[in-house]
Structures are given as C-alpha cells and as structure tokens.
Amino acid sequence: MHAISIFCAGLVVQATAAQTAGGDAQSVLREGIAAQQHGDLKTAITDFKKALSMDPSLIEARANLGAALGAAGQLDAAIEEDSRVLEASPQDDAVRMNLAMAYYRTGSWNQARAELEKLHTARPTDSNTAILLGYTYNKLGREADAVALLAPFEPGHQDDFQFEYVYAYALIRSGKQDIGLPLMEKLAKTKNSAEAWLIAGSVRYYRDQMEIACADLDAAIALNPKLPGLYTMSGQARYAMKDFAGASTSFEAALRSDPMDFVANRDLGAMRLKASDIESARPLLELALQLHPDDPLTRLEIAKLDEQTGKYAEAATILEALAKSDPNWLDPHWLLASVYAQLNRPAEGKREREIAERIKLQQKDQKQKSN
C-alpha cells in the first residue's frame, strides 16, 4: 500500500499552573513551550533538556521534549522520552499519540498498533485514531481487521480522502473487491489521486480486466508519472493486451526511473527476445536473473535465450528443473521437446511433446468447464 499523509503534528503538553515546585525549571519550561509554539524546535529542545536537568521529575518538560523531538524528526529520541512519560503517566493520551506517531513514522508497525489500540479503546468514537489504526492494520497484512474497525465510521466520512483510501484498500485486500474497487476508483476520480488510480489499475490487471486497467493506469500517469511501480504495471497491462509497442515504452520509462526494476527488466527482455533482438534481450534478462535467481519465469526466458543461441545443453538443464518443480507447467515441456531434438534425443523429445499435449488438453477442458 502506498503511504499517505496522515501524520499528526507533535502534541504540545501544557504545563499546569498547579505545579509551582522548581520555579526556575518551570520558567525554563515555559520558555521552551513558547519557542515550540513558534516553531523554534532547536531552542525548545534545549530549554526542555535544561528544565529537566534542573528538575528531573518535571514530567511536563519530558512530555514536551518528546513532542519537540518528534516534530524535529529525531524519532528514536522521541520514543525514548515518550515511553518514560507514559511509565509515570499511563493515562496521558496526548503523549501516547505522540509515541504512536513516532513508531508509525519509523515503520515500527507492531509498536504503533499497540499504542493506537490503547487509544482506540480509550476513545472508540475518534475517527482519526481509527484511521491511523486501520492504516497500521493494512501495513501488517490485517486488512480484514481494518475493515471491521472502519466500517462503523463510513457514514459521514464519504468525503474524507484518508478514511476512504484506507477503507477501500482494506476492502480490496480482504477479498471484498466488488465493494472496494469501485470505491477506490471513485476516490481516484473525485480526488485526482494517482495512488488510488494505481491501486485500482493493479486490481483490474489481476482480475484480467486489461482495458480498464490500462485506462486507470493512464490516469495515474497523467497525474504523477514518477509514482514508483506505475510504469511497470502499465507495461504489464499493455503486454497482456499484446500492445507490445506501448508495453515497451512503459517498461523503458520504468527502467529510466529504476534500472534495477526486476519486472521491467524481465518482461522487456522477454519482449526483445521474442522479437529476436538477442543483443538487447540478453543484458535485461541476465540482470533480472541476478536480481531474482529463483524466479521461474526469468529462468524460462534464460532457457529460451540459451536455445536461440545454440546453448542446448544449458537450456535443457534449466527446463528439466522447471518441469520437475512444476510438472503441469506447459511451456517448459514444449521447449524441452525442441531442445531434445537439437540434442539428438528423440525419445525424450517425443515424451515431452506427449506431456505438453496432455497438459494442453487438460487446460482446454478446465477452461470449458469454468465457462
């Protein structure tokens, strides 16, 4: 899931007038709060640390120090200070939210989840906490939990981009695509969200709805062509539609952005090899193999490359391993029959052709039954 901007600013914890002990420390604390409220985080952090050196028990100073450190991007230090505050004051929801957000921003999803669940229990009707917790559930692969959490909040939040994005994604990933996909596409259209168009286009691709997938992905490209993975997905969709020129253009754009893009290297290499452009295909496929040496599709393309360049024994070794690991995969058997013929192994070639024909008939029968 693509990151979306649902971060909270550091919450300032105000000193109470009731605390009069340590007057000098209180004065420094007030100066720190004033600096923090004016955006001078460096001075605020210095003042809060100074106040704590004067009075280590001054919990307001530590709470505000954690908030200032978080706002300054010093997240590990913020986590340490917030955790110390909560040991002394476990009911402080403002500090707990700061701690949750610090974990959230560092990608420490389980820790963020634990703090957000405590906040949600304390404030079950607070939608902001629910959205953050739902997003965290999505990051942890707990999309069904996100749906259960967010569904009660849907009425009244139809125009809330952050809510709808998190909720639609959770619906899609939890198997409720018929509900989540139209919601994601509606969100993409009304909010001009490239991220939402990319997610919708990806789902359409995996549902074999290629024309709609291409339209969704084109909309994403028009809004933000630099979105990671976008041109790769566009290339895959166009490749599936046999729009080889369009697919090539998309894969080339993906590789300009990220030369180490595995899928773009593999699929563009496969296209070039199919067009007998061996010189262009070889470096792409070899890099794809280097990136993912166990990927079956890449190994199949390398076997095709070996077969086309006369390296029949090498091709046979790869294809035999692929056929053994997945006996019902048609392509290795077809290619093995051809390779065995080149190696003057007619009996084995005949066997592979028969296996391939049997698999082909089985696939045809399965397709007819599914229709």
C-alpha positions in Angstrom: 0.0 0.0 0.0 1.3 3.4 -0.8 2.0 5.8 2.0 -0.5 8.6 2.5 -0.1 11.7 4.6 -1.9 11.0 7.8 0.7 12.1 10.3 -0.1 14.2 13.3 2.0 17.1 14.4 3.7 16.7 17.8 1.2 17.5 20.5 2.3 20.2 22.9 1.6 19.2 26.5 0.9 22.4 28.5 2.4 22.9 32.0 -0.2 23.3 34.7 -0.4 26.3 36.9 -0.8 23.9 39.9 2.9 22.9 39.7 4.8 25.5 41.4 7.8 23.5 42.6 11.1 24.1 41.0 10.3 27.7 39.9 13.4 28.1 37.8 12.7 24.9 36.0 9.1 26.0 35.4 10.3 29.3 33.9 12.6 27.5 31.5 9.8 25.1 30.7 7.5 28.0 29.8 10.2 29.5 27.6 10.6 26.1 25.8 6.8 25.9 25.2 6.8 29.4 23.8 9.7 28.5 21.4 7.9 25.3 20.4 4.7 27.1 19.6 6.6 29.5 17.4 8.2 26.6 15.5 11.7 27.1 17.1 12.3 23.4 17.8 16.0 23.7 18.4 15.5 26.3 21.2 12.6 24.3 22.6 14.6 21.1 22.8 17.4 22.9 24.5 15.1 24.5 27.0 13.2 21.3 27.8 16.5 19.5 28.4 17.7 22.3 30.6 14.5 22.2 32.6 14.9 18.5 33.2 18.5 18.9 34.3 17.2 21.3 36.9 14.2 19.1 37.9 14.3 15.6 36.5 10.8 14.9 37.9 9.2 17.7 35.8 7.0 15.4 33.6 5.6 18.3 31.5 9.2 19.1 30.3 9.8 15.5 29.3 6.4 15.2 27.5 7.1 18.4 25.6 10.7 17.3 24.9 9.3 14.1 23.3 6.9 16.1 21.2 9.6 18.5 20.1 12.0 15.7 19.2 9.3 14.0 17.2 8.5 17.2 15.3 12.2 17.7 14.6 12.4 14.1 13.1 14.5 12.8 16.0 12.2 9.8 16.3 14.2 7.4 18.3 14.9 10.0 21.0 11.2 11.0 20.9 10.2 7.4 21.5 12.5 7.1 24.5 11.2 10.3 26.1 7.5 9.5 25.4 7.9 6.0 26.8 9.4 7.4 30.0 6.5 9.8 30.4 3.9 7.0 30.0 5.7 4.9 32.6 4.8 7.7 35.1 1.6 8.8 33.5 -0.1 5.9 31.5 -3.4 7.8 31.0 -1.8 10.6 29.1 -3.5 10.2 25.7 -1.6 13.1 24.1 1.8 11.6 24.8 0.6 8.2 23.8 -0.5 9.6 20.4 2.9 11.2 20.0 4.5 7.8 20.8 2.3 6.0 18.4 3.1 8.5 15.6 6.8 8.2 16.3 6.6 4.4 15.8 4.3 5.0 12.8 6.8 7.3 11.1 9.7 4.8 11.7 7.7 1.9 10.2 7.5 0.1 13.5 4.0 -1.1 12.8 3.5 -3.5 15.6 4.6 -1.0 18.2 2.4 1.7 16.6 -0.5 -0.8 16.5 -0.2 -1.5 20.2 -0.3 2.2 21.2 -3.1 3.0 18.7 -5.2 0.1 20.0 -4.9 1.5 23.5 -6.0 4.9 22.3 -8.9 3.4 20.3 -10.1 1.6 23.4 -10.0 4.8 25.4 -11.6 6.8 22.6 -13.7 4.4 20.5 -15.5 7.1 18.6 -12.5 9.1 17.5 -12.2 8.7 13.7 -8.6 10.0 13.4 -7.3 7.3 15.7 -9.4 4.7 13.9 -7.9 5.8 10.5 -4.4 5.5 11.8 -5.0 2.1 13.3 -6.7 0.9 10.1 -3.7 2.0 8.1 -1.4 0.2 10.5 -3.5 -2.9 10.2 -3.2 -2.7 6.4 0.6 -2.4 6.7 0.6 -5.5 8.9 -1.5 -7.5 6.4 -4.5 -7.4 8.7 -6.9 -5.9 6.2 -9.9 -7.8 7.5 -9.4 -6.2 10.9 -9.1 -2.8 9.3 -12.5 -3.3 7.5 -14.1 -4.4 10.8 -12.7 -1.4 12.6 -13.5 1.2 9.9 -16.9 0.1 8.7 -18.9 1.7 11.5 -17.2 5.0 10.7 -18.2 5.0 7.0 -21.4 7.0 7.3 -20.3 10.7 7.4 -16.8 10.0 6.1 -17.6 9.6 2.3 -15.7 12.8 1.5 -12.7 12.1 3.8 -9.9 11.1 1.5 -7.7 9.5 4.2 -10.6 7.4 5.5 -11.9 6.3 2.1 -8.4 5.4 0.9 -7.6 3.2 3.9 -11.0 1.6 3.9 -11.1 0.9 0.2 -7.7 -0.6 0.2 -8.6 -2.8 3.2 -11.8 -3.9 1.4 -9.8 -4.8 -1.8 -7.1 -6.7 0.1 -9.5 -8.6 2.3 -11.3 -10.1 -0.7 -14.2 -7.6 -0.9 -13.1 -6.2 -4.3 -16.6 -5.8 -5.6 -17.1 -3.1 -2.9 -13.6 -1.8 -2.5 -12.6 -1.4 -6.2 -15.5 0.9 -7.3 -14.8 2.9 -4.1 -11.1 3.2 -4.9 -11.9 4.3 -8.5 -14.5 6.8 -7.3 -11.9 8.2 -4.9 -9.3 8.4 -7.6 -11.6 10.3 -9.9 -13.0 12.8 -7.3 -9.7 13.4 -5.5 -7.4 13.2 -8.6 -5.3 10.6 -6.7 -2.6 8.9 -8.7 -2.0 6.4 -5.9 -5.7 5.4 -5.9 -5.6 5.0 -9.7 -2.5 2.8 -9.4 -4.2 0.6 -6.9 -7.4 0.3 -8.9 -5.4 -0.4 -12.1 -3.4 -3.1 -10.4 -6.6 -4.8 -9.2 -8.1 -4.6 -12.7 -4.9 -6.1 -14.1 -5.0 -9.1 -11.7 -8.7 -9.6 -12.5 -7.8 -9.8 -16.2 -9.7 -6.6 -17.0 -6.9 -5.2 -19.1 -8.7 -2.4 -20.9 -9.9 -0.9 -17.7 -6.6 -1.5 -16.1 -4.8 0.5 -18.8 -7.3 3.3 -18.5 -6.8 3.5 -14.7 -3.0 3.4 -15.1 -3.0 6.0 -17.8 -5.0 8.3 -15.4 -2.3 7.7 -12.8 0.5 8.5 -15.2 -1.2 11.8 -16.2 -1.3 12.8 -12.6 2.0 11.6 -11.3 4.3 9.7 -13.7 7.0 9.4 -11.1 4.9 7.2 -8.8 7.0 4.1 -8.1 5.9 0.9 -9.9 3.4 2.8 -12.1 5.1 2.4 -15.4 5.9 -1.2 -14.7 2.3 -2.1 -14.0 1.3 -0.1 -17.2 3.8 -2.2 -19.2 2.4 -5.4 -17.8 -1.1 -4.5 -18.7 -0.2 -3.4 -22.2 1.9 -6.5 -22.7 -1.1 -8.7 -21.7 -3.2 -6.8 -24.3 -0.5 -7.6 -26.9 0.2 -3.8 -27.2 3.9 -4.5 -27.5 4.9 -1.0 -28.6 3.0 0.5 -25.6 4.4 -2.1 -23.2 7.9 -1.4 -24.4 7.5 2.3 -23.9 6.2 1.8 -20.4 9.0 -0.7 -19.4 11.6 1.6 -20.8 10.2 4.5 -18.7 10.2 2.3 -15.7 13.9 1.4 -16.2 14.9 5.0 -16.7 13.4 5.7 -13.2 14.8 2.5 -11.7 17.4 0.5 -13.7 17.1 -2.4 -11.1 13.3 -2.9 -11.6 13.1 -6.6 -11.8 9.8 -7.0 -13.6 10.6 -4.3 -16.1 13.9 -6.0 -16.9 12.4 -9.4 -17.2 9.4 -8.6 -19.3 11.1 -6.1 -21.6 13.9 -8.7 -22.0 11.2 -11.3 -22.9 9.7 -9.0 -25.4 13.0 -8.3 -27.0 13.9 -12.0 -27.2 10.5 -12.8 -28.8 11.4 -10.2 -31.4 14.7 -12.0 -31.9 16.6 -8.9 -30.6 19.1 -11.0 -28.7 21.6 -8.3 -28.1 19.1 -6.1 -26.4 17.4 -9.0 -24.6 20.5 -10.6 -23.0 21.5 -7.8 -20.6 17.9 -7.3 -19.4 17.3 -11.0 -18.8 20.7 -11.5 -17.2 20.1 -8.7 -14.8 16.6 -10.0 -13.9 18.2 -13.4 -13.2 20.8 -11.7 -11.0 18.1 -9.9 -9.1 15.9 -12.9 -8.6 17.8 -16.1 -9.5 14.9 -18.4 -8.4 12.1 -16.7 -10.4 10.6 -19.4 -12.7 9.6 -17.0 -15.5 13.1 -15.5 -15.6 14.7 -18.9 -15.8 12.3 -19.9 -18.6 13.4 -16.8 -20.6 17.0 -17.6 -20.0 16.4 -21.1 -21.3 14.8 -19.6 -24.4 17.9 -17.3 -24.8 20.2 -20.3 -24.5 18.1 -22.3 -27.0 18.2 -19.4 -29.5 21.9 -19.0 -29.1 22.7 -22.7 -29.6 23.4 -23.5 -25.9 21.1 -26.5 -25.9 22.6 -28.4 -23.0 22.3 -25.4 -20.8 18.7 -24.8 -21.9 17.8 -28.4 -21.2 19.3 -28.2 -17.6 17.1 -25.2 -16.8 14.0 -26.6 -18.4 14.3 -30.0 -16.7 14.5 -28.3 -13.4 11.4 -26.2 -14.2 9.4 -29.1 -15.4 10.3 -31.1 -12.2 9.3 -28.3 -9.9 6.0 -27.7 -11.7 5.1 -30.7 -13.7 1.9 -29.1 -15.0 3.5 -26.0 -16.5 3.1 -26.3 -20.2 5.9 -24.1 -21.5 9.0 -26.0 -20.2 7.7 -29.2 -21.8 7.1 -27.6 -25.2 10.5 -26.1 -25.2 12.2 -29.2 -23.9 10.8 -31.2 -26.9 12.5 -28.8 -29.2 15.8 -28.7 -27.3 15.9 -32.5 -27.1 15.5 -32.6 -30.9 18.6 -30.4 -31.2 20.5 -32.6 -28.8 19.6 -35.7 -30.8 17.5 -37.2 -28.0 14.3 -38.1 -30.0 12.7 -40.4 -27.4 12.9 -37.8 -24.7 11.6 -35.2 -27.2 8.6 -37.4 -28.0 7.9 -37.9 -24.3 7.9 -34.1 -23.7 5.6 -33.4 -26.7 3.1 -36.0 -25.4 3.2 -34.4 -21.9 2.7 -31.0 -23.4 -0.2 -32.2 -25.5 -1.8 -33.8 -22.4 -1.4 -30.6 -20.4 -2.8 -28.5 -23.2 -6.0 -30.7 -23.4 -6.4 -30.6 -19.6 -6.2 -26.8 -19.7 -8.8 -26.7 -22.5 -11.2 -28.9 -20.6 -10.8 -26.8 -17.4 -11.5 -23.6 -19.4 -14.6 -25.1 -20.9 -15.9 -26.2 -17.5 -15.2 -22.8 -16.0 -17.3 -21.2 -18.8 
